[in-house]
Amino acid sequence: SSNPVASADETARPPLAASGVSQNFSELTLPNGARLLLQPNKHLPNLNLRLAFAGGPLFEPADKRGLTALLATLLVKDTQRRTAEEVARAIEGVGGSFHEFSGNNSFGLTADVLPSDITLALQLLSDAILRPAIKSATLEIERESALASLQESLDDVVSVGRKIMRAKFFGSHPFAIESGGDAAGLRAIALADLRALYRHLIVSGNAVLAVAGDFDPKKLGPVLKAFLAKLPSGQVAQRPAKIISTVGDFIEQQPRQQAIVFQAFPGPGLQSPDYPVSEVADELFSGMSSHLFERVREEKSLAYFVRSNRMVGLEVGLFYFYAGTSPERYPEVLAELDLEILRVQQGRVTAEELRRCQIRLKAGKRMSQQTNA
């Protein structure tokens, strides 16, 4: 067998849950409001640290969209201790990874290392958060990179359609523009804007540090607490925003040999009781074995892809269908989408359909939990 024999102390541990991941999970709230999540897992010999803050479009000026994503990118570059090149060389030298993430609701940093390299990982994380050097030259490099990525996305007709759909659906709500921002917003961002957002969002009451992997909570816990205790104190309130959609049918002419159709509806946010239902619904309408795919693509050859998707905020969301078809046949595709929606509304989803969706979702969840990250 290629599997190692469990040691005596390992066999004494509580059994893994059905998901394959230990449920021995602890959450600690520090006096300054920062939260620490610990999940020891000796079965995988590495360590993942993920530090998250609430952020994104709801915290950005309307004319400087993409500010959070740009800030996150700059945090993993230059610090007061190392240049961006030295940061990259340090983490690559131990075979680890250190990068940023950002989206509609949050942003932050994540590090993945061997347990023996935890000191370096914490040093990089601490320097990035507590001692960043937000430099003008690096800002210009990363701004141009973001603008290039934005321009590249405009070459994809699906991306173009999704941007238009979001703008129509969300109206003046910050989610109308994707979290990466728009060209005008990215060009308007100055160093002062990045530093102001850093001071606003990088505070203790807005921080969650999750650590999973091969570590001893009694040894590593105090070190992590000491790091979180150094965060500037403060809380962050999310700005309320209403969705005022432009309801109707819209056509955007593009010089393409294809047509992409979108059909958008309000969807539950992450905190809504209906959020799990939307996960199952998304699975029901997507995939090559779905009723929608079988009818639209396999039986009627109306589209070369068809599925649903979601854009999720904490309180609000967007649930939409999209399909790739020909300019001549897009009305037929829209009609089929309406028929499929009606089928589900009338309760004509079979027990077997629902069971397959649940099995796929559960299997996907278990597969996603096969790494400490």
N, C-alpha and C positions, 0 to 999 in steps of 0.2 A: 504494500500500500504506500502511496505517496503522502498520505496524511500522517502527521506526527502523532505519536501516542500521547494522550493527555496526561499531564502530571497530576500528582495526588491532590494539590490544592485546586487545580482546574476542575477536577471531577467533583469536588466538594461544592462548587458554585451552583447557584440556582440554575435550572435548565433554561435554555433560550426559549423565547416566546415563539408562537407559530410563525411570526414574520422572519425569524432567524436572527433577530436583534434583541439583545438583553434589554429588559425593561427597568434595570437598575439605573435610574436616571434621577439626578438631583438638581434642584434649582435653588440658588441662594441669592437673596437680595441684600446688597451691601448698604450700610448707613447712608451713603451718598446717592442711593437709588439705582446704581448700576446692578445688572443681573448677571449671574454666572451660572451656566448650565454645564454639568459634568456627566459624561457617560463613558466610564471605563469599559474597554473591550480588549481583552488580552488575545483574542482570536486573530486579530489582524495587526501585524507588527509595524504600525506607523501611527502617526498622530496628526489630527487635523484641528486647527484653530480657526474659528470664524467669528469675527467681530462685526456686528451689524448695528446700524443706526437708522432710525426713521428718517426718510428724506425723499427726494424726487420732485416731480412736478408740483405737488401741493405746497412745497416749501420754497419755490423759486419765483422771482419776479416774472411777470407775464412777458416782458420783452427780453428776457435772458434765459430762455429755455435751453436745457442741456447743461446747466451750471453744476448740478449734482454729479452727473456722470463725469464731467471734466475734473471736478474736485477729486473724485475717487481715483481717477487715473493719475493725477499729480501726487497723491499721497504715497503711491508706491514708487515714486521716482526719487527726487533729491530730498535728503534730510540734512540736519545740521552735523551728522556724523559721517555720512557717506553720500557720494554722488549717485545718480541713477545707475550709472554703469557699475559702480562698486556694489550697490544693492543687488543688481542682477548677478554679478559675478559671485557674491557671497552665497546666495541661495542655490545657484546652479552648482557651486563647488561641493555641495553636500547632496546633490541629486534631488533637491526639494523644489517646491513651487511657492510663489508668493505673488498674489495678484489681487486686483480689485474686482468688485461687482457693483452693479447699480441697476435700478429698475423703476417701476412706477411707484413703489411704496418705501423702498429702503436702499441703502448702499453700505459698503463696508469693505473689509479686507479679509483675505483668507490665506492661511499658510498650511502647507502639508509637508511634514518632515518625518525622519526616523526619530524614535524616542530619544536617541543619544544627541540629537541636534535641537532639542527644545530650547536651549539657552539662546541659540542664534535666532530661532523663530520668534521668540519673545522679544529679543532685542530689536529685530527688524520691525515687528508690529508696534512696539513701544515708540521707537524713533519716528515711525510714519505718523502715528497719532498724536504724540506729545511734542515732537520736535521736527515737524516738516519744514522744508525749505521750498516754498512755492516761488519758483523762479520765472522771470519773464521769458527767458529763452526757451525753457521747457514748455511753458504755456503755449508759445507760438507753434512749437513742433506738434504738440498734442492737439491744438486747435485745428491745424491743417490736416492732421490725420482724421479727426472727427468729421471735418467738412468733406474730405475725400470719401469716407465711408458713406456719408449721407448722399453724396453725388452718385456713388456706385449703386446705392439702393434704388435710385430713380431709374436705373436701367432695367429694373425688374418690374414688370407690369403688375405683379401681385402686390409688391410693396407700394407701388403708386396708388393702386386701388384701396389698399388698407389705410393709407394715410388720408385719402379723401373721405373714406367711410368714417374714420375716427373724428375728423373735423366736423362732419355733418352731424354725427351722433352726439358728441360731447359739447359742441358749440363753444361757449366761452369758458367751460370747465378746463382746468389745467391738463386733463387727460386727452384733450383734443390733439395735442402734439405728442409724439412718442418721446420716451424718457431721454433718448439721445439728443433731443433738441432739434431745432431747425437752423437753417443757414444764418438768418438774421440774428437770432438769439446767440448763436455761437460766436459770431463776429463782434457782438456788442459786449461780450464778457471781458472784464478787466481784472487785473490782479486783486484790486480792492474788493471786487465782488466775491472772488474765491475765498479770500481771507475772512470776509464778513460771514459767509455761509459756514466756513469752518468753525468760527467762534460760536455761531448760533447752534449748530447741530452736534458738534463734538463735545457733548457735555454728559455728565454721569447719568442723569435721569433718562437719557436717550440711548443708552448703551446696553447691548446684550452680547456677552462673549460665550460662545459654545465651544466646548472642547470634547472631542471623542477620540478614543484610541487606547493605545497601550501606555497607561500612566497610573501612578499611585496618587489618588486624590489627597491623601494625607500629606504627601510631599509637594505636589504641584499646586494644590489648592491655595495655600498661603501665598505662593509666588504670584498666582493669578489675581488674588485679592489685592495684593500690594500694588500691582499694575493698575487695576481698575480704580483703586483709591486715589491715584494720581490724576485722574480725569478732572477737568474743571467742573465744579458743581453747577447744576442747573437742570431745568426741565424744558421740554419743547412741546408746544401746542400746535396741532395741525389746523391750518386755515380751513374753515368750512367753505364748501363750494357746491353750487347746484348745477344740475345738468339741464340745459334747455336745448333740446334737440331740434334740428331742422328736419321735420318729418316729410317724407315724400319719396319720389323716384328721381334718381339723378343719373345722368349719362355724361361721362368724361371721354371725349374723343382723343385717341392716341394713335400715332402712326404704327400700328401693329397688325399682324395677321391673325390675331386672336382676340377673344373677349373674355374678361374676368367679371363674374357677377358676384355681388355681395348682398347679403340680406341680414340686417342687424336689428337686434332687440335688446331691451334692458336685461341685465343678468345680475345675479346675486353677488355681493361682495364677499370677501374672505370671512368676514365675521357674521355673515348671514346664516340662519339655520338651514337655508336652502342650498348652501354652497355644495355639500356632498351630492345633492340631487343634480346640480349642474355638471359635476364631474361625470356622473353616470350618463347624463344626456349627451355630453360631448362625445363620450365613447360610443353611445348608441348610434350617433349620426356619422361617425368617422370609421375609417378602416375598410379594408377590402372585403370584409364579410358583412358589412352593414347593409341593411335593407335599401338605404338611399344609394349606396355605391352600386349594388347589384342592379337596381332599376335604371338609374341614370346612365351609368357607364356600360355595364355588361349587357343589359337587355335592349336599351334604346340607343346606345352609342351617341349620347348627347354631349358628353364631356369627357375629357381625358383625366380630370381629377375632380372630386367633389367631397366635401367634408365640412365639419363645423370647427369652431375655435372660440376662445374666450380671451378677454382682456379684463383682468381682475384688480380692483382696488380693495381697500379694507372695508369700505362701506358700499361702494357702487361697483357695477361691472357691466360688461358688454358681452353678449352672446351672439355669434354670427355664423352664417353659412357662407361658403364661397366655392366657386367652381370655375374651371377653365374650359372654355368652349369656343365655338366659332362665332363671328359677328352675326351670322345669319340665324343661329339657333339659340341664342341666349334667352329669348322669351319662353321657349319650351323648357329650358332648364329652370327658370324662375317658377314656372307653373308646377314643375315636379317638386321643387322645394316646398311650395305651398301645400301640395298634396301630402307630402311626408309630414309636415307640421300638423296638418289636419288629422292624419292617421294617429299620431301620438296623442293629440288633444282628445281624440275620441276613445282613447284607452285600448287601441288595437295593437299594442306592443305585446308580443307573446312572452310567456314565462321563460321559454328557452332563450329568446333574444336577451332578456334581462339577465339571465344567468350567465350567458357568455360575456356580457359586458362586465359583470362583477368579477368573474374569473380573470379576465384580462387586466382589470384595474388592480386586483389583489396581487397578481403575478408581477405586474410592473412595479408595484410598491415594494415587493420583496426584493426584486432585482436592483432597484435603486438604493436599497439599504445594504448592499454587499460591500460597500466601502465605508470607511470612517467619515469621509467627506459627506 
